[in-house]
Amino acid sequence: MIDYHKLAEEAIEAKKFAHPPYSNFHVGAALLTSDGKIIHGCNIENSSFGLTICAERVAVFKAYSAGIRNFKAIAVASDDENFCPPCGACRQVLMDLCGDIDFVMVDGKMNIKVFKLTELLPYPFGDENLKSK
Ligand code: THU
């Protein structure tokens, strides 16, 4: 089993730049690439609430916009004492753009829980479903 403590610390670091003026719920994500780079993301809220974006998607979109396409894991930390599971939209985006990577949840005591994305999003919709089009 991979030791994800360093990645967990990076997620906590990423949380420092969170911008959640409405929920006051700070979230940080650290995305680990196949060649060992770490890309940070944080949640960024908007006064038009539906335009808010989660930390996970910020990290993935930052990676894609830098031409990075291969990933191993993503760690996520919030300022709540409990683990922060990803929302449904992030599960879909991560599966689609990163594949079945490890999803590492970090709680307020630095405990870690690791899931495969397919555990969090079984039977996903993906590009295979569009092949007949
Ligand atoms: N949020 C994330 O950034 N990631 C998650 O995994 C769960 C929720 C953010 C979105 C919003 O800014 C705030 O947390 C409350 O939902």
Backbone and ligand atoms as CSV (ligand in chain L), in Angstrom:
chain,resi,resn,atom,element,x,y,z
A,1,MET,N,N,0.854,-1.215,0.000
A,1,MET,CA,C,0.000,0.000,0.000
A,1,MET,C,C,0.882,1.255,0.000
A,2,ILE,N,N,0.587,2.183,-0.899
A,2,ILE,CA,C,1.402,3.409,-1.032
A,2,ILE,C,C,1.189,4.309,0.182
A,3,ASP,N,N,2.262,4.967,0.642
A,3,ASP,CA,C,2.138,5.916,1.751
A,3,ASP,C,C,1.749,7.289,1.184
A,4,TYR,N,N,0.527,7.681,1.475
A,4,TYR,CA,C,0.020,8.928,0.912
A,4,TYR,C,C,0.120,10.109,1.880
A,5,HIS,N,N,0.952,9.990,2.929
A,5,HIS,CA,C,1.012,11.095,3.896
A,5,HIS,C,C,1.555,12.395,3.305
A,6,LYS,N,N,2.538,12.278,2.423
A,6,LYS,CA,C,3.077,13.501,1.800
A,6,LYS,C,C,1.995,14.160,0.927
A,7,LEU,N,N,1.275,13.336,0.172
A,7,LEU,CA,C,0.216,13.883,-0.691
A,7,LEU,C,C,-0.875,14.530,0.163
A,8,ALA,N,N,-1.163,13.910,1.320
A,8,ALA,CA,C,-2.157,14.464,2.250
A,8,ALA,C,C,-1.710,15.839,2.756
A,9,GLU,N,N,-0.430,15.951,3.071
A,9,GLU,CA,C,0.089,17.261,3.525
A,9,GLU,C,C,-0.015,18.303,2.428
A,10,GLU,N,N,0.193,17.875,1.196
A,10,GLU,CA,C,0.070,18.806,0.056
A,10,GLU,C,C,-1.377,19.278,-0.098
A,11,ALA,N,N,-2.329,18.392,0.161
A,11,ALA,CA,C,-3.749,18.786,0.070
A,11,ALA,C,C,-4.074,19.834,1.140
A,12,ILE,N,N,-3.500,19.643,2.314
A,12,ILE,CA,C,-3.715,20.619,3.398
A,12,ILE,C,C,-3.080,21.969,3.020
A,13,GLU,N,N,-1.928,21.908,2.408
A,13,GLU,CA,C,-1.249,23.122,1.930
A,13,GLU,C,C,-2.115,23.834,0.869
A,14,ALA,N,N,-2.652,23.062,-0.048
A,14,ALA,CA,C,-3.474,23.626,-1.138
A,14,ALA,C,C,-4.707,24.341,-0.600
A,15,LYS,N,N,-5.195,23.874,0.527
A,15,LYS,CA,C,-6.410,24.433,1.157
A,15,LYS,C,C,-6.218,25.900,1.569
A,16,LYS,N,N,-4.970,26.320,1.767
A,16,LYS,CA,C,-4.702,27.699,2.217
A,16,LYS,C,C,-5.249,28.741,1.249
A,17,PHE,N,N,-5.352,28.383,-0.032
A,17,PHE,CA,C,-5.809,29.363,-1.024
A,17,PHE,C,C,-7.295,29.219,-1.352
A,18,ALA,N,N,-8.005,28.387,-0.603
A,18,ALA,CA,C,-9.443,28.206,-0.864
A,18,ALA,C,C,-10.169,29.550,-0.746
A,19,HIS,N,N,-11.233,29.680,-1.549
A,19,HIS,CA,C,-12.018,30.931,-1.555
A,19,HIS,C,C,-13.497,30.555,-1.383
A,20,PRO,N,N,-13.908,30.289,-0.125
A,20,PRO,CA,C,-15.300,29.888,0.125
A,20,PRO,C,C,-16.067,30.928,0.960
A,21,PRO,N,N,-16.267,32.158,0.435
A,21,PRO,CA,C,-16.909,33.198,1.255
A,21,PRO,C,C,-18.349,32.865,1.644
A,22,TYR,N,N,-19.010,31.944,0.948
A,22,TYR,CA,C,-20.429,31.657,1.230
A,22,TYR,C,C,-20.588,30.461,2.159
A,23,SER,N,N,-19.877,29.361,1.878
A,23,SER,CA,C,-20.013,28.176,2.747
A,23,SER,C,C,-19.021,28.220,3.908
A,24,ASN,N,N,-17.947,28.961,3.762
A,24,ASN,CA,C,-16.853,28.959,4.728
A,24,ASN,C,C,-16.259,27.562,4.918
A,25,PHE,N,N,-16.415,26.705,3.914
A,25,PHE,CA,C,-15.905,25.329,3.944
A,25,PHE,C,C,-14.682,25.277,3.020
A,26,HIS,N,N,-13.497,25.229,3.627
A,26,HIS,CA,C,-12.252,25.272,2.854
A,26,HIS,C,C,-11.853,23.862,2.430
A,27,VAL,N,N,-11.508,23.716,1.159
A,27,VAL,CA,C,-11.099,22.401,0.651
A,27,VAL,C,C,-9.814,22.560,-0.172
A,28,GLY,N,N,-8.904,21.593,-0.001
A,28,GLY,CA,C,-7.676,21.566,-0.805
A,28,GLY,C,C,-7.505,20.208,-1.442
A,29,ALA,N,N,-6.937,20.200,-2.643
A,29,ALA,CA,C,-6.684,18.939,-3.351
A,29,ALA,C,C,-5.247,18.925,-3.845
A,30,ALA,N,N,-4.653,17.736,-3.841
A,30,ALA,CA,C,-3.308,17.557,-4.396
A,30,ALA,C,C,-3.365,16.361,-5.344
A,31,LEU,N,N,-3.124,16.647,-6.611
A,31,LEU,CA,C,-3.216,15.631,-7.664
A,31,LEU,C,C,-1.805,15.145,-8.001
A,32,LEU,N,N,-1.607,13.837,-7.884
A,32,LEU,CA,C,-0.289,13.231,-8.141
A,32,LEU,C,C,-0.241,12.684,-9.564
A,33,THR,N,N,0.739,13.155,-10.352
A,33,THR,CA,C,0.858,12.686,-11.736
A,33,THR,C,C,1.688,11.391,-11.769
A,34,SER,N,N,1.629,10.707,-12.889
A,34,SER,CA,C,2.364,9.434,-13.019
A,34,SER,C,C,3.861,9.625,-12.876
A,35,ASP,N,N,4.352,10.811,-13.228
A,35,ASP,CA,C,5.801,11.029,-13.075
A,35,ASP,C,C,6.156,11.796,-11.795
A,36,GLY,N,N,5.237,11.806,-10.840
A,36,GLY,CA,C,5.577,12.287,-9.497
A,36,GLY,C,C,5.367,13.775,-9.232
A,37,LYS,N,N,4.798,14.498,-10.216
A,37,LYS,CA,C,4.500,15.921,-9.952
A,37,LYS,C,C,3.231,16.027,-9.118
A,38,ILE,N,N,3.126,17.123,-8.362
A,38,ILE,CA,C,1.920,17.346,-7.563
A,38,ILE,C,C,1.296,18.681,-7.963
A,39,ILE,N,N,0.013,18.644,-8.295
A,39,ILE,CA,C,-0.699,19.850,-8.733
A,39,ILE,C,C,-1.781,20.171,-7.706
A,40,HIS,N,N,-1.765,21.396,-7.216
A,40,HIS,CA,C,-2.720,21.813,-6.178
A,40,HIS,C,C,-4.010,22.357,-6.782
A,41,GLY,N,N,-5.091,22.216,-6.013
A,41,GLY,CA,C,-6.354,22.882,-6.342
A,41,GLY,C,C,-7.059,23.253,-5.054
A,42,CYS,N,N,-7.941,24.244,-5.116
A,42,CYS,CA,C,-8.749,24.609,-3.939
A,42,CYS,C,C,-10.136,24.988,-4.444
A,43,ASN,N,N,-11.114,24.965,-3.555
A,43,ASN,CA,C,-12.451,25.361,-4.002
A,43,ASN,C,C,-12.522,26.875,-4.160
A,44,ILE,N,N,-13.265,27.291,-5.180
A,44,ILE,CA,C,-13.419,28.713,-5.482
A,44,ILE,C,C,-14.912,28.966,-5.671
A,45,GLU,N,N,-15.498,29.703,-4.736
A,45,GLU,CA,C,-16.948,29.930,-4.780
A,45,GLU,C,C,-17.271,31.215,-5.543
A,46,ASN,N,N,-18.558,31.327,-5.894
A,46,ASN,CA,C,-19.020,32.458,-6.699
A,46,ASN,C,C,-20.336,32.966,-6.128
A,47,SER,N,N,-20.577,34.275,-6.226
A,47,SER,CA,C,-21.820,34.844,-5.702
A,47,SER,C,C,-23.030,34.280,-6.455
A,48,SER,N,N,-22.827,33.831,-7.688
A,48,SER,CA,C,-23.831,33.030,-8.387
A,48,SER,C,C,-23.479,31.575,-8.051
A,49,PHE,N,N,-24.103,31.068,-6.982
A,49,PHE,CA,C,-23.599,29.869,-6.291
A,49,PHE,C,C,-23.269,28.677,-7.203
A,50,GLY,N,N,-24.100,28.497,-8.232
A,50,GLY,CA,C,-23.916,27.332,-9.111
A,50,GLY,C,C,-22.614,27.367,-9.887
A,51,LEU,N,N,-21.950,28.493,-9.897
A,51,LEU,CA,C,-20.682,28.610,-10.638
A,51,LEU,C,C,-19.470,28.254,-9.784
A,52,THR,N,N,-19.732,27.904,-8.543
A,52,THR,CA,C,-18.660,27.439,-7.649
A,52,THR,C,C,-17.979,26.217,-8.247
A,53,ILE,N,N,-16.671,26.108,-8.010
A,53,ILE,CA,C,-15.956,24.914,-8.481
A,53,ILE,C,C,-15.191,24.279,-7.317
A,54,CYS,N,N,-15.225,22.962,-7.274
A,54,CYS,CA,C,-14.574,22.211,-6.198
A,54,CYS,C,C,-13.056,22.150,-6.407
A,55,ALA,N,N,-12.364,21.892,-5.311
A,55,ALA,CA,C,-10.901,21.791,-5.315
A,55,ALA,C,C,-10.403,20.724,-6.305
A,56,GLU,N,N,-11.092,19.596,-6.350
A,56,GLU,CA,C,-10.660,18.485,-7.209
A,56,GLU,C,C,-10.651,18.903,-8.679
A,57,ARG,N,N,-11.755,19.556,-9.100
A,57,ARG,CA,C,-11.841,19.928,-10.516
A,57,ARG,C,C,-10.842,21.022,-10.870
A,58,VAL,N,N,-10.570,21.926,-9.930
A,58,VAL,CA,C,-9.538,22.945,-10.198
A,58,VAL,C,C,-8.199,22.255,-10.462
A,59,ALA,N,N,-7.858,21.274,-9.630
A,59,ALA,CA,C,-6.569,20.573,-9.798
A,59,ALA,C,C,-6.518,19.847,-11.147
A,60,VAL,N,N,-7.582,19.143,-11.486
A,60,VAL,CA,C,-7.580,18.381,-12.749
A,60,VAL,C,C,-7.518,19.323,-13.947
A,61,PHE,N,N,-8.273,20.407,-13.901
A,61,PHE,CA,C,-8.285,21.328,-15.054
A,61,PHE,C,C,-6.939,22.060,-15.166
A,62,LYS,N,N,-6.314,22.353,-14.034
A,62,LYS,CA,C,-4.971,22.949,-14.085
A,62,LYS,C,C,-4.010,21.983,-14.780
A,63,ALA,N,N,-4.090,20.707,-14.397
A,63,ALA,CA,C,-3.198,19.704,-14.995
A,63,ALA,C,C,-3.440,19.605,-16.509
A,64,TYR,N,N,-4.688,19.453,-16.895
A,64,TYR,CA,C,-4.998,19.327,-18.323
A,64,TYR,C,C,-4.536,20.557,-19.099
A,65,SER,N,N,-4.710,21.723,-18.507
A,65,SER,CA,C,-4.341,22.951,-19.229
A,65,SER,C,C,-2.829,23.096,-19.346
A,66,ALA,N,N,-2.086,22.277,-18.590
A,66,ALA,CA,C,-0.617,22.270,-18.702
A,66,ALA,C,C,-0.152,21.070,-19.532
A,67,GLY,N,N,-1.092,20.372,-20.143
A,67,GLY,CA,C,-0.738,19.253,-21.033
A,67,GLY,C,C,-0.503,17.939,-20.311
A,68,ILE,N,N,-0.830,17.871,-19.029
A,68,ILE,CA,C,-0.589,16.649,-18.243
A,68,ILE,C,C,-1.829,15.764,-18.316
A,69,ARG,N,N,-1.593,14.472,-18.594
A,69,ARG,CA,C,-2.720,13.571,-18.860
A,69,ARG,C,C,-2.684,12.262,-18.055
A,70,ASN,N,N,-1.586,12.014,-17.328
A,70,ASN,CA,C,-1.464,10.715,-16.639
A,70,ASN,C,C,-1.320,10.912,-15.142
A,71,PHE,N,N,-2.168,10.198,-14.388
A,71,PHE,CA,C,-2.279,10.459,-12.955
A,71,PHE,C,C,-2.290,9.161,-12.156
A,72,LYS,N,N,-1.875,9.308,-10.870
A,72,LYS,CA,C,-1.857,8.147,-9.962
A,72,LYS,C,C,-2.912,8.283,-8.880
A,73,ALA,N,N,-3.063,9.506,-8.336
A,73,ALA,CA,C,-3.897,9.672,-7.139
A,73,ALA,C,C,-4.261,11.137,-6.945
A,74,ILE,N,N,-5.327,11.339,-6.148
A,74,ILE,CA,C,-5.652,12.702,-5.707
A,74,ILE,C,C,-5.995,12.635,-4.220
A,75,ALA,N,N,-5.438,13.578,-3.450
A,75,ALA,CA,C,-5.768,13.665,-2.017
A,75,ALA,C,C,-6.604,14.910,-1.783
A,76,VAL,N,N,-7.557,14.806,-0.860
A,76,VAL,CA,C,-8.459,15.925,-0.564
A,76,VAL,C,C,-8.598,16.109,0.944
A,77,ALA,N,N,-8.452,17.371,1.371
A,77,ALA,CA,C,-8.598,17.712,2.794
A,77,ALA,C,C,-9.529,18.912,2.919
A,78,SER,N,N,-10.325,18.930,3.977
A,78,SER,CA,C,-11.173,20.102,4.236
A,78,SER,C,C,-10.857,20.601,5.635
A,79,ASP,N,N,-11.557,21.650,6.066
A,79,ASP,CA,C,-11.309,22.112,7.433
A,79,ASP,C,C,-12.292,21.496,8.428
A,80,ASP,N,N,-13.042,20.516,7.958
A,80,ASP,CA,C,-13.899,19.757,8.854
A,80,ASP,C,C,-13.066,18.633,9.493
A,81,GLU,N,N,-13.462,18.185,10.685
A,81,GLU,CA,C,-12.698,17.101,11.332
A,81,GLU,C,C,-12.898,15.749,10.635
A,82,ASN,N,N,-13.991,15.635,9.874
A,82,ASN,CA,C,-14.320,14.365,9.220
A,82,ASN,C,C,-13.721,14.285,7.811
A,83,PHE,N,N,-13.742,13.081,7.251
A,83,PHE,CA,C,-13.314,12.912,5.867
A,83,PHE,C,C,-14.256,13.682,4.942
A,84,CYS,N,N,-13.720,14.142,3.817
A,84,CYS,CA,C,-14.517,14.912,2.852
A,84,CYS,C,C,-14.662,14.098,1.568
A,85,PRO,N,N,-15.784,13.409,1.396
A,85,PRO,CA,C,-15.962,12.643,0.164
A,85,PRO,C,C,-16.273,13.577,-1.010
A,86,PRO,N,N,-15.887,13.195,-2.214
A,86,PRO,CA,C,-16.103,14.079,-3.373
A,86,PRO,C,C,-17.563,14.130,-3.801
A,87,CYS,N,N,-17.984,15.250,-4.361
A,87,CYS,CA,C,-19.361,15.377,-4.872
A,87,CYS,C,C,-19.497,14.536,-6.141
A,88,GLY,N,N,-20.714,14.341,-6.553
A,88,GLY,CA,C,-20.986,13.517,-7.737
A,88,GLY,C,C,-20.335,14.063,-8.998
A,89,ALA,N,N,-20.368,15.392,-9.163
A,89,ALA,CA,C,-19.780,15.995,-10.370
A,89,ALA,C,C,-18.284,15.713,-10.426
A,90,CYS,N,N,-17.604,15.825,-9.304
A,90,CYS,CA,C,-16.157,15.567,-9.279
A,90,CYS,C,C,-15.856,14.098,-9.538
A,91,ARG,N,N,-16.684,13.205,-9.039
A,91,ARG,CA,C,-16.465,11.769,-9.302
A,91,ARG,C,C,-16.472,11.518,-10.809
A,92,GLN,N,N,-17.466,12.092,-11.498
A,92,GLN,CA,C,-17.565,11.913,-12.947
A,92,GLN,C,C,-16.365,12.527,-13.667
A,93,VAL,N,N,-16.016,13.769,-13.308
A,93,VAL,CA,C,-14.910,14.462,-13.988
A,93,VAL,C,C,-13.590,13.724,-13.752
A,94,LEU,N,N,-13.353,13.292,-12.520
A,94,LEU,CA,C,-12.101,12.576,-12.217
A,94,LEU,C,C,-12.031,11.267,-12.992
A,95,MET,N,N,-13.125,10.507,-13.005
A,95,MET,CA,C,-13.125,9.222,-13.719
A,95,MET,C,C,-12.868,9.442,-15.205
A,96,ASP,N,N,-13.526,10.451,-15.760
A,96,ASP,CA,C,-13.419,10.728,-17.189
A,96,ASP,C,C,-12.011,11.192,-17.576
A,97,LEU,N,N,-11.420,12.050,-16.769
A,97,LEU,CA,C,-10.157,12.690,-17.168
A,97,LEU,C,C,-8.917,12.047,-16.546
A,98,CYS,N,N,-9.096,11.275,-15.481
A,98,CYS,CA,C,-7.926,10.670,-14.800
A,98,CYS,C,C,-7.974,9.153,-14.795
A,99,GLY,N,N,-9.128,8.553,-15.047
A,99,GLY,CA,C,-9.259,7.096,-14.962
A,99,GLY,C,C,-9.399,6.639,-13.517
A,100,ASP,N,N,-9.173,5.342,-13.326
A,100,ASP,CA,C,-9.452,4.736,-12.015
A,100,ASP,C,C,-8.281,4.931,-11.035
A,101,ILE,N,N,-8.007,6.177,-10.679
A,101,ILE,CA,C,-6.889,6.499,-9.772
A,101,ILE,C,C,-7.305,6.286,-8.313
A,102,ASP,N,N,-6.341,6.420,-7.414
A,102,ASP,CA,C,-6.648,6.370,-5.981
A,102,ASP,C,C,-7.201,7.722,-5.525
A,103,PHE,N,N,-8.258,7.664,-4.713
A,103,PHE,CA,C,-8.816,8.882,-4.117
A,103,PHE,C,C,-8.523,8.812,-2.617
A,104,VAL,N,N,-7.738,9.770,-2.147
A,104,VAL,CA,C,-7.219,9.757,-0.778
A,104,VAL,C,C,-7.957,10.824,0.041
A,105,MET,N,N,-8.711,10.380,1.033
A,105,MET,CA,C,-9.414,11.333,1.917
A,105,MET,C,C,-8.590,11.533,3.183
A,106,VAL,N,N,-8.528,12.786,3.625
A,106,VAL,CA,C,-7.724,13.148,4.797
A,106,VAL,C,C,-8.642,13.818,5.817
A,107,ASP,N,N,-8.642,13.343,7.049
A,107,ASP,CA,C,-9.487,14.014,8.046
A,107,ASP,C,C,-8.664,15.008,8.879
A,108,GLY,N,N,-9.297,15.614,9.865
A,108,GLY,CA,C,-8.649,16.666,10.652
A,108,GLY,C,C,-7.520,16.181,11.544
A,109,LYS,N,N,-7.416,14.842,11.700
A,109,LYS,CA,C,-6.320,14.293,12.525
A,109,LYS,C,C,-5.256,13.628,11.671
A,110,MET,N,N,-5.282,13.936,10.369
A,110,MET,CA,C,-4.339,13.340,9.408
A,110,MET,C,C,-4.526,11.825,9.250
A,111,ASN,N,N,-5.724,11.339,9.594
A,111,ASN,CA,C,-6.033,9.959,9.222
A,111,ASN,C,C,-6.324,9.954,7.721
A,112,ILE,N,N,-6.037,8.815,7.110
A,112,ILE,CA,C,-6.175,8.702,5.657
A,112,ILE,C,C,-7.043,7.501,5.307
A,113,LYS,N,N,-7.918,7.702,4.317
A,113,LYS,CA,C,-8.709,6.601,3.772
A,113,LYS,C,C,-8.482,6.605,2.276
A,114,VAL,N,N,-8.193,5.432,1.693
A,114,VAL,CA,C,-7.926,5.380,0.255
A,114,VAL,C,C,-8.985,4.530,-0.445
A,115,PHE,N,N,-9.553,5.082,-1.501
A,115,PHE,CA,C,-10.528,4.371,-2.334
A,115,PHE,C,C,-10.037,4.384,-3.775
A,116,LYS,N,N,-10.415,3.372,-4.544
A,116,LYS,CA,C,-10.286,3.482,-5.992
A,116,LYS,C,C,-11.489,4.310,-6.459
A,117,LEU,N,N,-11.290,5.074,-7.527
A,117,LEU,CA,C,-12.425,5.877,-8.013
A,117,LEU,C,C,-13.622,5.003,-8.402
A,118,THR,N,N,-13.340,3.802,-8.924
A,118,THR,CA,C,-14.456,2.916,-9.294
A,118,THR,C,C,-15.271,2.461,-8.081
A,119,GLU,N,N,-14.672,2.528,-6.889
A,119,GLU,CA,C,-15.470,2.235,-5.677
A,119,GLU,C,C,-16.430,3.391,-5.404
A,120,LEU,N,N,-15.970,4.602,-5.713
A,120,LEU,CA,C,-16.791,5.785,-5.435
A,120,LEU,C,C,-17.792,6.068,-6.557
A,121,LEU,N,N,-17.464,5.561,-7.748
A,121,LEU,CA,C,-18.353,5.757,-8.905
A,121,LEU,C,C,-18.426,4.458,-9.700
A,122,PRO,N,N,-19.220,3.492,-9.199
A,122,PRO,CA,C,-19.335,2.233,-9.937
A,122,PRO,C,C,-20.127,2.415,-11.234
A,123,TYR,N,N,-19.796,1.596,-12.233
A,123,TYR,CA,C,-20.516,1.582,-13.515
A,123,TYR,C,C,-20.605,2.988,-14.119
A,124,PRO,N,N,-19.452,3.619,-14.330
A,124,PRO,CA,C,-19.456,5.015,-14.800
A,124,PRO,C,C,-19.796,5.168,-16.280
A,125,PHE,N,N,-20.329,6.291,-16.617
A,125,PHE,CA,C,-20.490,6.695,-18.016
A,125,PHE,C,C,-19.120,7.182,-18.495
A,126,GLY,N,N,-18.745,6.816,-19.730
A,126,GLY,CA,C,-17.437,7.261,-20.224
A,126,GLY,C,C,-17.396,7.293,-21.732
A,127,ASP,N,N,-16.215,7.545,-22.290
A,127,ASP,CA,C,-16.088,7.690,-23.742
A,127,ASP,C,C,-16.498,6.431,-24.489
A,128,GLU,N,N,-16.345,5.264,-23.840
A,128,GLU,CA,C,-16.766,3.996,-24.469
A,128,GLU,C,C,-18.245,4.033,-24.859
A,129,ASN,N,N,-19.032,4.730,-24.062
A,129,ASN,CA,C,-20.474,4.788,-24.322
A,129,ASN,C,C,-20.811,5.652,-25.540
A,130,LEU,N,N,-19.835,6.396,-26.026
A,130,LEU,CA,C,-20.085,7.285,-27.174
A,130,LEU,C,C,-19.500,6.712,-28.449
A,131,LYS,N,N,-18.894,5.519,-28.356
A,131,LYS,CA,C,-18.168,4.935,-29.504
A,131,LYS,C,C,-19.059,4.671,-30.717
A,132,SER,N,N,-20.341,4.397,-30.509
A,132,SER,CA,C,-21.220,4.081,-31.642
A,132,SER,C,C,-21.704,5.342,-32.341
A,133,LYS,N,N,-21.337,6.508,-31.826
A,133,LYS,CA,C,-21.834,7.769,-32.405
A,133,LYS,C,C,-20.890,8.304,-33.474
L,1,THU,N1,N,-16.226,21.078,-2.113
L,1,THU,C1,C,-15.028,20.744,-2.669
L,1,THU,O1,O,-14.240,21.618,-3.074
L,1,THU,N2,N,-14.722,19.430,-2.776
L,1,THU,C2,C,-15.456,18.412,-2.273
L,1,THU,O2,O,-15.048,17.251,-2.362
L,1,THU,C3,C,-16.730,18.683,-1.597
L,1,THU,C4,C,-17.198,20.092,-1.666
L,1,THU,C5,C,-16.546,22.503,-1.936
L,1,THU,C6,C,-17.571,23.084,-2.861
L,1,THU,C7,C,-18.059,24.268,-2.042
L,1,THU,O3,O,-17.193,25.363,-2.251
L,1,THU,C8,C,-17.916,23.818,-0.603
L,1,THU,O4,O,-17.039,22.715,-0.622
L,1,THU,C9,C,-19.219,23.429,0.076
L,1,THU,O5,O,-19.924,22.532,-0.697
